Amino acid sequence: MTLIRLGTVVVLVTLLLSIISCDRFNSRSKGAKPTQAVDLPSMIGKSREEITKMVGIPPYKDGRLGPAWELPEGDLSDFKEENGETSFISYSLKQSYSGFASAEEMAELVNIDVQRWKPRVLYKGIHSYDDVSANGKTFDLALDKEGGRYPNARISNVRIGGEVTEGFKPTQVVDLPAMIGKSRQEITKMVGISPYKDENVAADWDLPEGRLTVFRNSINYNLKSYSDFDPDRGVASPGEMAALINIDIQGREPEKIRDGVVAYRNLSVNGKTLDLYIKMSDQRYMGAWIANFND
């Protein structure tokens, strides 16, 4: 069963409201082509005063969730968590500007190069990129489509660092079975870093070689890659992926769940019983999760 997290819900609600509003227009006005670059990654973690200095004008709105600036070609908004950290930053071109024919061009306008990543194409052509890196920061990027053009960009799930170098090969073992029944504080002690996101439903840790996500009923680990187009990213076999999370599947036959996912049922690991799921992309194994576990 897929769980929807609170932070994701906030972003999705904001996105859907934007889409509903935009539906009033059959197509985006064929106005001037935008040229002003707005460097969203450089604004991550910056205060209201620091961003004001960067853009050169004070915000026209400073609400509970964060300030907004009206720039010459678009509106910039910086949404904050309750603790003051960046929740997401968005930039939307004004209606008098045409937007771009491609998501990649809109990304370039906000100083993000997405050439190394493959997008997930969502409702109404929205392009979503996971775990994009720029200027020493990692985040998710969404590029909204309106009237056949791309006029909006938004970054969220922000963390410092997180990028791997070209030619990266995973070697770090992340012991998922050892985390069964452990509290978030205990897992933090095990991995040696604090979670970059800690919500009621789940917590996320950005580890050197992958992203660890712990739900109540499952524990997930997804490998990083320098590029989604790297033919040697991830690992070559389910056994190698299982070994990276400290599970031995030798002699066990997988069950195909759906395209790109196989399962190994009722495994016994260190006195615990669990189901292991391994996922594949472009013939390479990129992640795994355990569920249905018992001590």
Phi and psi restraints in degrees (value plus and minus 20) as a CYANA .aco file:
   2 THR   PHI    -105.3   -65.3
   2 THR   PSI     111.7   151.7
   3 LEU   PHI    -121.2   -81.2
   3 LEU   PSI     115.4   155.4
   4 ILE   PHI    -120.3   -80.3
   4 ILE   PSI     104.9   144.9
   5 ARG   PHI    -108.8   -68.8
   5 ARG   PSI     134.9   174.9
   6 LEU   PHI     -78.3   -38.3
   6 LEU   PSI     -66.3   -26.3
   7 GLY   PHI     -81.0   -41.0
   7 GLY   PSI     -59.3   -19.3
   8 THR   PHI     -85.2   -45.2
   8 THR   PSI     -59.3   -19.3
   9 VAL   PHI     -80.5   -40.5
   9 VAL   PSI     -63.3   -23.3
  10 VAL   PHI     -79.7   -39.7
  10 VAL   PSI     -66.0   -26.0
  11 VAL   PHI     -85.1   -45.1
  11 VAL   PSI     -62.8   -22.8
  12 LEU   PHI     -85.5   -45.5
  12 LEU   PSI     -59.9   -19.9
  13 VAL   PHI     -82.7   -42.7
  13 VAL   PSI     -64.5   -24.5
  14 THR   PHI     -79.5   -39.5
  14 THR   PSI     -63.3   -23.3
  15 LEU   PHI     -83.6   -43.6
  15 LEU   PSI     -65.6   -25.6
  16 LEU   PHI     -85.3   -45.3
  16 LEU   PSI     -57.9   -17.9
  17 LEU   PHI     -83.1   -43.1
  17 LEU   PSI     -58.0   -18.0
  18 SER   PHI     -84.7   -44.7
  18 SER   PSI     -62.0   -22.0
  19 ILE   PHI     -84.7   -44.7
  19 ILE   PSI     -63.8   -23.8
  20 ILE   PHI     -80.1   -40.1
  20 ILE   PSI     -63.1   -23.1
  21 SER   PHI     -83.5   -43.5
  21 SER   PSI     -61.3   -21.3
  22 CYS   PHI     -91.2   -51.2
  22 CYS   PSI     -41.5    -1.5
  23 ASP   PHI     -85.8   -45.8
  23 ASP   PSI     -31.2     8.8
  24 ARG   PHI     -87.5   -47.5
  24 ARG   PSI     -38.5     1.5
  25 PHE   PHI    -127.8   -87.8
  25 PHE   PSI     107.3   147.3
  26 ASN   PHI     -87.6   -47.6
  26 ASN   PSI     -52.1   -12.1
  27 SER   PHI    -174.1  -134.1
  27 SER   PSI     135.2   175.2
  28 ARG   PHI     -94.8   -54.8
  28 ARG   PSI     121.7   161.7
  29 SER   PHI     -75.8   -35.8
  29 SER   PSI     115.2   155.2
  30 LYS   PHI    -104.2   -64.2
  30 LYS   PSI      50.5    90.5
  31 GLY   PHI    -113.7   -73.7
  31 GLY   PSI    -175.8  -135.8
  32 ALA   PHI     -87.7   -47.7
  32 ALA   PSI     131.6   171.6
  33 LYS   PHI    -100.7   -60.7
  33 LYS   PSI     107.3   147.3
  34 PRO   PHI     -88.8   -48.8
  34 PRO   PSI     123.3   163.3
  35 THR   PHI    -150.1  -110.1
  35 THR   PSI     -34.4     5.6
  36 GLN   PHI     -99.1   -59.1
  36 GLN   PSI      93.5   133.5
  37 ALA   PHI     -94.8   -54.8
  37 ALA   PSI     116.3   156.3
  38 VAL   PHI    -144.0  -104.0
  38 VAL   PSI      89.1   129.1
  39 ASP   PHI    -101.5   -61.5
  39 ASP   PSI      66.9   106.9
  40 LEU   PHI     -84.4   -44.4
  40 LEU   PSI     -64.3   -24.3
  41 PRO   PHI     -77.6   -37.6
  41 PRO   PSI     -53.7   -13.7
  42 SER   PHI     -90.0   -50.0
  42 SER   PSI     -33.7     6.3
  43 MET   PHI    -112.4   -72.4
  43 MET   PSI     -27.1    12.9
  44 ILE   PHI     -81.9   -41.9
  44 ILE   PSI     109.2   149.2
  45 GLY   PHI      58.6    98.6
  45 GLY   PSI     -20.9    19.1
  46 LYS   PHI    -103.6   -63.6
  46 LYS   PSI     130.0   170.0
  47 SER   PHI     -99.9   -59.9
  47 SER   PSI     148.5   188.5
  48 ARG   PHI     -74.8   -34.8
  48 ARG   PSI     -63.7   -23.7
  49 GLU   PHI     -87.6   -47.6
  49 GLU   PSI     -58.2   -18.2
  50 GLU   PHI     -88.2   -48.2
  50 GLU   PSI     -61.6   -21.6
  51 ILE   PHI     -87.6   -47.6
  51 ILE   PSI     -58.5   -18.5
  52 THR   PHI     -77.7   -37.7
  52 THR   PSI     -61.8   -21.8
  53 LYS   PHI     -86.3   -46.3
  53 LYS   PSI     -56.5   -16.5
  54 MET   PHI     -86.6   -46.6
  54 MET   PSI     -62.9   -22.9
  55 VAL   PHI    -109.9   -69.9
  55 VAL   PSI     -35.7     4.3
  56 GLY   PHI      65.2   105.2
  56 GLY   PSI     -15.8    24.2
  57 ILE   PHI    -160.9  -120.9
  57 ILE   PSI     132.1   172.1
  58 PRO   PHI     -95.2   -55.2
  58 PRO   PSI     137.5   177.5
  59 PRO   PHI     -86.8   -46.8
  59 PRO   PSI     126.0   166.0
  60 TYR   PHI    -107.5   -67.5
  60 TYR   PSI     -31.9     8.1
  61 LYS   PHI    -166.0  -126.0
  61 LYS   PSI     119.3   159.3
  62 ASP   PHI    -159.1  -119.1
  62 ASP   PSI      58.7    98.7
  63 GLY   PHI    -107.3   -67.3
  63 GLY   PSI    -193.0  -153.0
  64 ARG   PHI     -83.9   -43.9
  64 ARG   PSI     -55.9   -15.9
  65 LEU   PHI    -104.3   -64.3
  65 LEU   PSI     -34.0     6.0
  66 GLY   PHI     123.1   163.1
  66 GLY   PSI     149.3   189.3
  67 PRO   PHI    -104.0   -64.0
  67 PRO   PSI     144.7   184.7
  68 ALA   PHI    -158.6  -118.6
  68 ALA   PSI     121.1   161.1
  69 TRP   PHI    -139.7   -99.7
  69 TRP   PSI     117.8   157.8
  70 GLU   PHI    -116.3   -76.3
  70 GLU   PSI      84.2   124.2
  71 LEU   PHI    -109.6   -69.6
  71 LEU   PSI     149.0   189.0
  72 PRO   PHI     -74.6   -34.6
  72 PRO   PSI     -54.8   -14.8
  73 GLU   PHI    -133.9   -93.9
  73 GLU   PSI     -27.6    12.4
  74 GLY   PHI    -190.3  -150.3
  74 GLY   PSI     158.8   198.8
  75 ASP   PHI    -127.2   -87.2
  75 ASP   PSI     110.9   150.9
  76 LEU   PHI    -130.2   -90.2
  76 LEU   PSI     110.3   150.3
  77 SER   PHI    -149.6  -109.6
  77 SER   PSI     118.1   158.1
  78 ASP   PHI    -142.3  -102.3
  78 ASP   PSI      86.6   126.6
  79 PHE   PHI    -115.9   -75.9
  79 PHE   PSI     114.9   154.9
  80 LYS   PHI    -133.7   -93.7
  80 LYS   PSI     131.1   171.1
  81 GLU   PHI     -95.5   -55.5
  81 GLU   PSI     151.6   191.6
  82 GLU   PHI     -81.3   -41.3
  82 GLU   PSI     -48.8    -8.8
  83 ASN   PHI    -105.5   -65.5
  83 ASN   PSI     -16.5    23.5
  84 GLY   PHI      72.5   112.5
  84 GLY   PSI     -26.9    13.1
  85 GLU   PHI     -98.1   -58.1
  85 GLU   PSI     138.8   178.8
  86 THR   PHI     -84.9   -44.9
  86 THR   PSI     105.6   145.6
  87 SER   PHI    -111.6   -71.6
  87 SER   PSI     -79.0   -39.0
  88 PHE   PHI    -178.0  -138.0
  88 PHE   PSI     135.3   175.3
  89 ILE   PHI    -142.4  -102.4
  89 ILE   PSI     112.3   152.3
  90 SER   PHI    -148.5  -108.5
  90 SER   PSI     131.4   171.4
  91 TYR   PHI    -156.3  -116.3
  91 TYR   PSI     104.3   144.3
  92 SER   PHI    -144.9  -104.9
  92 SER   PSI     104.5   144.5
  93 LEU   PHI     -88.0   -48.0
  93 LEU   PSI     127.8   167.8
  94 LYS   PHI     -87.5   -47.5
  94 LYS   PSI     137.3   177.3
  95 GLN   PHI     -82.3   -42.3
  95 GLN   PSI     -43.7    -3.7
  96 SER   PHI     -96.2   -56.2
  96 SER   PSI     -26.4    13.6
  97 TYR   PHI    -126.9   -86.9
  97 TYR   PSI     126.2   166.2
  98 SER   PHI     -97.9   -57.9
  98 SER   PSI     -38.0     2.0
  99 GLY   PHI      55.7    95.7
  99 GLY   PSI    -188.2  -148.2
 100 PHE   PHI    -143.4  -103.4
 100 PHE   PSI     134.4   174.4
 101 ALA   PHI     -92.8   -52.8
 101 ALA   PSI     -42.9    -2.9
 102 SER   PHI    -147.9  -107.9
 102 SER   PSI     131.5   171.5
 103 ALA   PHI     -83.9   -43.9
 103 ALA   PSI     -54.5   -14.5
 104 GLU   PHI     -81.7   -41.7
 104 GLU   PSI     -57.1   -17.1
 105 GLU   PHI     -87.8   -47.8
 105 GLU   PSI     -59.3   -19.3
 106 MET   PHI     -86.1   -46.1
 106 MET   PSI     -58.5   -18.5
 107 ALA   PHI     -82.1   -42.1
 107 ALA   PSI     -60.8   -20.8
 108 GLU   PHI     -83.1   -43.1
 108 GLU   PSI     -55.1   -15.1
 109 LEU   PHI     -82.1   -42.1
 109 LEU   PSI     -51.5   -11.5
 110 VAL   PHI    -120.5   -80.5
 110 VAL   PSI       2.0    42.0
 111 ASN   PHI      44.0    84.0
 111 ASN   PSI      22.6    62.6
 112 ILE   PHI    -147.7  -107.7
 112 ILE   PSI     104.2   144.2
 113 ASP   PHI    -115.8   -75.8
 113 ASP   PSI      95.2   135.2
 114 VAL   PHI    -125.1   -85.1
 114 VAL   PSI      -5.7    34.3
 115 GLN   PHI     -83.0   -43.0
 115 GLN   PSI     -43.5    -3.5
 116 ARG   PHI    -109.9   -69.9
 116 ARG   PSI     -22.6    17.4
 117 TRP   PHI    -143.6  -103.6
 117 TRP   PSI     128.7   168.7
 118 LYS   PHI    -116.5   -76.5
 118 LYS   PSI     113.7   153.7
 119 PRO   PHI    -104.3   -64.3
 119 PRO   PSI     133.8   173.8
 120 ARG   PHI    -113.1   -73.1
 120 ARG   PSI     106.5   146.5
 121 VAL   PHI    -113.8   -73.8
 121 VAL   PSI      96.9   136.9
 122 LEU   PHI    -125.4   -85.4
 122 LEU   PSI    -181.3  -141.3
 123 TYR   PHI     -72.5   -32.5
 123 TYR   PSI     109.8   149.8
 124 LYS   PHI      39.8    79.8
 124 LYS   PSI       9.7    49.7
 125 GLY   PHI      63.3   103.3
 125 GLY   PSI     -10.7    29.3
 126 ILE   PHI     -81.0   -41.0
 126 ILE   PSI     114.0   154.0
 127 HIS   PHI    -120.7   -80.7
 127 HIS   PSI     105.9   145.9
 128 SER   PHI    -141.6  -101.6
 128 SER   PSI     107.1   147.1
 129 TYR   PHI    -136.0   -96.0
 129 TYR   PSI     108.4   148.4
 130 ASP   PHI    -118.8   -78.8
 130 ASP   PSI     122.4   162.4
 131 ASP   PHI      36.3    76.3
 131 ASP   PSI      29.1    69.1
 132 VAL   PHI    -102.5   -62.5
 132 VAL   PSI     122.3   162.3
 133 SER   PHI    -137.2   -97.2
 133 SER   PSI     119.9   159.9
 134 ALA   PHI    -180.4  -140.4
 134 ALA   PSI     112.8   152.8
 135 ASN   PHI      34.2    74.2
 135 ASN   PSI      20.1    60.1
 136 GLY   PHI      56.5    96.5
 136 GLY   PSI      -6.3    33.7
 137 LYS   PHI    -147.9  -107.9
 137 LYS   PSI     132.1   172.1
 138 THR   PHI    -144.9  -104.9
 138 THR   PSI     122.1   162.1
 139 PHE   PHI    -183.4  -143.4
 139 PHE   PSI     151.4   191.4
 140 ASP   PHI    -120.6   -80.6
 140 ASP   PSI     124.1   164.1
 141 LEU   PHI    -143.3  -103.3
 141 LEU   PSI     112.0   152.0
 142 ALA   PHI    -141.5  -101.5
 142 ALA   PSI     114.0   154.0
 143 LEU   PHI    -141.6  -101.6
 143 LEU   PSI      90.7   130.7
 144 ASP   PHI    -102.7   -62.7
 144 ASP   PSI     124.9   164.9
 145 LYS   PHI    -128.2   -88.2
 145 LYS   PSI     115.1   155.1
 146 GLU   PHI    -163.7  -123.7
 146 GLU   PSI     101.8   141.8
 147 GLY   PHI      38.2    78.2
 147 GLY   PSI      14.2    54.2
 148 GLY   PHI      61.7   101.7
 148 GLY   PSI     -17.5    22.5
 149 ARG   PHI    -145.7  -105.7
 149 ARG   PSI     146.3   186.3
 150 TYR   PHI    -132.8   -92.8
 150 TYR   PSI      81.6   121.6
 151 PRO   PHI    -129.9   -89.9
 151 PRO   PSI     -21.0    19.0
 152 ASN   PHI    -152.2  -112.2
 152 ASN   PSI     122.9   162.9
 153 ALA   PHI    -156.6  -116.6
 153 ALA   PSI     125.4   165.4
 154 ARG   PHI    -168.1  -128.1
 154 ARG   PSI     111.6   151.6
 155 ILE   PHI    -132.8   -92.8
 155 ILE   PSI     123.7   163.7
 156 SER   PHI    -170.6  -130.6
 156 SER   PSI    -198.7  -158.7
 157 ASN   PHI      29.3    69.3
 157 ASN   PSI      34.4    74.4
 158 VAL   PHI    -103.1   -63.1
 158 VAL   PSI     119.9   159.9
 159 ARG   PHI    -168.6  -128.6
 159 ARG   PSI     135.1   175.1
 160 ILE   PHI    -104.1   -64.1
 160 ILE   PSI     118.8   158.8
 161 GLY   PHI      57.0    97.0
 161 GLY   PSI    -172.1  -132.1
 162 GLY   PHI      79.9   119.9
 162 GLY   PSI     -32.7     7.3
 163 GLU   PHI    -105.6   -65.6
 163 GLU   PSI     127.2   167.2
 164 VAL   PHI    -130.6   -90.6
 164 VAL   PSI     139.6   179.6
 165 THR   PHI    -106.8   -66.8
 165 THR   PSI     143.5   183.5
 166 GLU   PHI     -81.9   -41.9
 166 GLU   PSI     115.7   155.7
 167 GLY   PHI      65.6   105.6
 167 GLY   PSI     -12.8    27.2
 168 PHE   PHI     -77.6   -37.6
 168 PHE   PSI     116.2   156.2
 169 LYS   PHI    -146.7  -106.7
 169 LYS   PSI     106.2   146.2
 170 PRO   PHI     -91.5   -51.5
 170 PRO   PSI     114.3   154.3
 171 THR   PHI    -154.4  -114.4
 171 THR   PSI     -35.9     4.1
 172 GLN   PHI     -93.4   -53.4
 172 GLN   PSI     106.6   146.6
 173 VAL   PHI    -107.5   -67.5
 173 VAL   PSI     106.0   146.0
 174 VAL   PHI    -134.5   -94.5
 174 VAL   PSI      88.8   128.8
 175 ASP   PHI    -100.3   -60.3
 175 ASP   PSI      67.9   107.9
 176 LEU   PHI     -85.0   -45.0
 176 LEU   PSI     -63.8   -23.8
 177 PRO   PHI     -78.2   -38.2
 177 PRO   PSI     -52.8   -12.8
 178 ALA   PHI     -88.1   -48.1
 178 ALA   PSI     -36.0     4.0
 179 MET   PHI    -109.4   -69.4
 179 MET   PSI     -28.8    11.2
 180 ILE   PHI     -80.5   -40.5
 180 ILE   PSI     108.3   148.3
 181 GLY   PHI      59.8    99.8
 181 GLY   PSI     -19.8    20.2
 182 LYS   PHI    -107.7   -67.7
 182 LYS   PSI     128.9   168.9
 183 SER   PHI     -97.2   -57.2
 183 SER   PSI     147.6   187.6
 184 ARG   PHI     -84.4   -44.4
 184 ARG   PSI     -54.4   -14.4
 185 GLN   PHI     -86.0   -46.0
 185 GLN   PSI     -59.7   -19.7
 186 GLU   PHI     -88.0   -48.0
 186 GLU   PSI     -60.0   -20.0
 187 ILE   PHI     -86.9   -46.9
 187 ILE   PSI     -59.0   -19.0
 188 THR   PHI     -78.1   -38.1
 188 THR   PSI     -60.9   -20.9
 189 LYS   PHI     -86.4   -46.4
 189 LYS   PSI     -57.0   -17.0
 190 MET   PHI     -86.0   -46.0
 190 MET   PSI     -63.7   -23.7
 191 VAL   PHI    -108.9   -68.9
 191 VAL   PSI     -36.7     3.3
 192 GLY   PHI      65.8   105.8
 192 GLY   PSI     -15.5    24.5
 193 ILE   PHI    -160.6  -120.6
 193 ILE   PSI     138.7   178.7
 194 SER   PHI    -101.8   -61.8
 194 SER   PSI     132.9   172.9
 195 PRO   PHI     -86.7   -46.7
 195 PRO   PSI     122.8   162.8
 196 TYR   PHI    -103.2   -63.2
 196 TYR   PSI     -36.7     3.3
 197 LYS   PHI    -160.6  -120.6
 197 LYS   PSI     109.1   149.1
 198 ASP   PHI    -157.2  -117.2
 198 ASP   PSI      79.6   119.6
 199 GLU   PHI    -139.5   -99.5
 199 GLU   PSI     154.7   194.7
 200 ASN   PHI     -81.6   -41.6
 200 ASN   PSI     -60.6   -20.6
 201 VAL   PHI     -98.1   -58.1
 201 VAL   PSI     -57.7   -17.7
 202 ALA   PHI    -180.8  -140.8
 202 ALA   PSI     147.1   187.1
 203 ALA   PHI    -149.4  -109.4
 203 ALA   PSI     128.1   168.1
 204 ASP   PHI    -143.0  -103.0
 204 ASP   PSI     115.1   155.1
 205 TRP   PHI    -138.5   -98.5
 205 TRP   PSI     111.9   151.9
 206 ASP   PHI    -114.0   -74.0
 206 ASP   PSI      77.0   117.0
 207 LEU   PHI    -106.9   -66.9
 207 LEU   PSI     145.2   185.2
 208 PRO   PHI     -74.9   -34.9
 208 PRO   PSI     -54.5   -14.5
 209 GLU   PHI    -136.9   -96.9
 209 GLU   PSI     -21.6    18.4
 210 GLY   PHI    -191.4  -151.4
 210 GLY   PSI     157.2   197.2
 211 ARG   PHI    -130.0   -90.0
 211 ARG   PSI     102.0   142.0
 212 LEU   PHI    -121.5   -81.5
 212 LEU   PSI     107.3   147.3
 213 THR   PHI    -148.2  -108.2
 213 THR   PSI     105.8   145.8
 214 VAL   PHI    -135.0   -95.0
 214 VAL   PSI      93.8   133.8
 215 PHE   PHI    -117.0   -77.0
 215 PHE   PSI     156.4   196.4
 216 ARG   PHI     -84.8   -44.8
 216 ARG   PSI     -59.0   -19.0
 217 ASN   PHI    -135.5   -95.5
 217 ASN   PSI     -11.9    28.1
 218 SER   PHI    -176.9  -136.9
 218 SER   PSI     137.2   177.2
 219 ILE   PHI    -149.9  -109.9
 219 ILE   PSI     104.9   144.9
 220 ASN   PHI    -136.9   -96.9
 220 ASN   PSI     124.9   164.9
 221 TYR   PHI    -159.9  -119.9
 221 TYR   PSI     101.6   141.6
 222 ASN   PHI    -139.7   -99.7
 222 ASN   PSI     107.5   147.5
 223 LEU   PHI     -92.0   -52.0
 223 LEU   PSI     127.5   167.5
 224 LYS   PHI    -103.9   -63.9
 224 LYS   PSI     143.3   183.3
 225 SER   PHI    -168.2  -128.2
 225 SER   PSI     131.5   171.5
 226 TYR   PHI     -89.4   -49.4
 226 TYR   PSI     -55.5   -15.5
 227 SER   PHI    -169.4  -129.4
 227 SER   PSI     121.5   161.5
 228 ASP   PHI     -88.8   -48.8
 228 ASP   PSI     -33.0     7.0
 229 PHE   PHI    -119.8   -79.8
 229 PHE   PSI     -17.3    22.7
 230 ASP   PHI     -92.2   -52.2
 230 ASP   PSI      97.8   137.8
 231 PRO   PHI     -88.9   -48.9
 231 PRO   PSI     -34.3     5.7
 232 ASP   PHI    -130.4   -90.4
 232 ASP   PSI      -3.6    36.4
 233 ARG   PHI     -90.1   -50.1
 233 ARG   PSI     141.3   181.3
 234 GLY   PHI      45.6    85.6
 234 GLY   PSI    -165.1  -125.1
 235 VAL   PHI    -149.7  -109.7
 235 VAL   PSI     145.3   185.3
 236 ALA   PHI    -108.4   -68.4
 236 ALA   PSI     -36.5     3.5
 237 SER   PHI    -162.8  -122.8
 237 SER   PSI     137.7   177.7
 238 PRO   PHI     -80.2   -40.2
 238 PRO   PSI     -55.0   -15.0
 239 GLY   PHI     -82.7   -42.7
 239 GLY   PSI     -59.7   -19.7
 240 GLU   PHI     -86.6   -46.6
 240 GLU   PSI     -60.4   -20.4
 241 MET   PHI     -85.2   -45.2
 241 MET   PSI     -62.7   -22.7
 242 ALA   PHI     -83.0   -43.0
 242 ALA   PSI     -58.9   -18.9
 243 ALA   PHI     -83.8   -43.8
 243 ALA   PSI     -52.6   -12.6
 244 LEU   PHI     -88.2   -48.2
 244 LEU   PSI     -38.0     2.0
 245 ILE   PHI    -133.0   -93.0
 245 ILE   PSI      -1.3    38.7
 246 ASN   PHI      45.0    85.0
 246 ASN   PSI      24.1    64.1
 247 ILE   PHI    -149.5  -109.5
 247 ILE   PSI     112.6   152.6
 248 ASP   PHI    -120.1   -80.1
 248 ASP   PSI     100.0   140.0
 249 ILE   PHI    -134.1   -94.1
 249 ILE   PSI      -4.0    36.0
 250 GLN   PHI     -78.2   -38.2
 250 GLN   PSI     113.1   153.1
 251 GLY   PHI      61.7   101.7
 251 GLY   PSI     -21.0    19.0
 252 ARG   PHI    -122.2   -82.2
 252 ARG   PSI     120.8   160.8
 253 GLU   PHI    -115.9   -75.9
 253 GLU   PSI     114.5   154.5
 254 PRO   PHI    -100.7   -60.7
 254 PRO   PSI     136.1   176.1
 255 GLU   PHI    -131.8   -91.8
 255 GLU   PSI     104.9   144.9
 256 LYS   PHI     -95.3   -55.3
 256 LYS   PSI     101.9   141.9
 257 ILE   PHI    -110.4   -70.4
 257 ILE   PSI     -67.9   -27.9
 258 ARG   PHI    -183.1  -143.1
 258 ARG   PSI     157.3   197.3
 259 ASP   PHI     -76.8   -36.8
 259 ASP   PSI     104.1   144.1
 260 GLY   PHI      67.4   107.4
 260 GLY   PSI     -18.1    21.9
 261 VAL   PHI    -157.2  -117.2
 261 VAL   PSI     108.4   148.4
 262 VAL   PHI    -142.8  -102.8
 262 VAL   PSI     136.0   176.0
 263 ALA   PHI    -146.9  -106.9
 263 ALA   PSI     127.8   167.8
 264 TYR   PHI    -141.1  -101.1
 264 TYR   PSI      94.3   134.3
 265 ARG   PHI    -112.7   -72.7
 265 ARG   PSI     129.7   169.7
 266 ASN   PHI      31.3    71.3
 266 ASN   PSI      28.5    68.5
 267 LEU   PHI     -99.7   -59.7
 267 LEU   PSI     125.6   165.6
 268 SER   PHI    -131.2   -91.2
 268 SER   PSI      98.8   138.8
 269 VAL   PHI    -153.7  -113.7
 269 VAL   PSI      95.6   135.6
 270 ASN   PHI      31.9    71.9
 270 ASN   PSI      22.5    62.5
 271 GLY   PHI      61.0   101.0
 271 GLY   PSI     -13.6    26.4
 272 LYS   PHI    -136.6   -96.6
 272 LYS   PSI     127.2   167.2
 273 THR   PHI    -128.3   -88.3
 273 THR   PSI     116.5   156.5
 274 LEU   PHI    -176.0  -136.0
 274 LEU   PSI     143.4   183.4
 275 ASP   PHI    -124.8   -84.8
 275 ASP   PSI     117.3   157.3
 276 LEU   PHI    -133.2   -93.2
 276 LEU   PSI     112.2   152.2
 277 TYR   PHI    -139.5   -99.5
 277 TYR   PSI     111.8   151.8
 278 ILE   PHI    -143.8  -103.8
 278 ILE   PSI     114.1   154.1
 279 LYS   PHI    -133.6   -93.6
 279 LYS   PSI     128.6   168.6
 280 MET   PHI    -144.7  -104.7
 280 MET   PSI     126.1   166.1
 281 SER   PHI    -160.7  -120.7
 281 SER   PSI     106.1   146.1
 282 ASP   PHI      32.1    72.1
 282 ASP   PSI      25.5    65.5
 283 GLN   PHI      47.1    87.1
 283 GLN   PSI      -4.6    35.4
 284 ARG   PHI    -143.6  -103.6
 284 ARG   PSI     128.0   168.0
 285 TYR   PHI    -116.4   -76.4
 285 TYR   PSI     101.3   141.3
 286 MET   PHI    -137.8   -97.8
 286 MET   PSI     -26.7    13.3
 287 GLY   PHI    -195.7  -155.7
 287 GLY   PSI     149.4   189.4
 288 ALA   PHI    -176.3  -136.3
 288 ALA   PSI     138.4   178.4
 289 TRP   PHI    -165.5  -125.5
 289 TRP   PSI     134.9   174.9
 290 ILE   PHI    -136.3   -96.3
 290 ILE   PSI     127.4   167.4
 291 ALA   PHI    -174.5  -134.5
 291 ALA   PSI     156.8   196.8
 292 ASN   PHI      33.1    73.1
 292 ASN   PSI      22.3    62.3
 293 PHE   PHI    -115.1   -75.1
 293 PHE   PSI     131.4   171.4
 294 ASN   PHI    -155.6  -115.6
 294 ASN   PSI     120.6   160.6
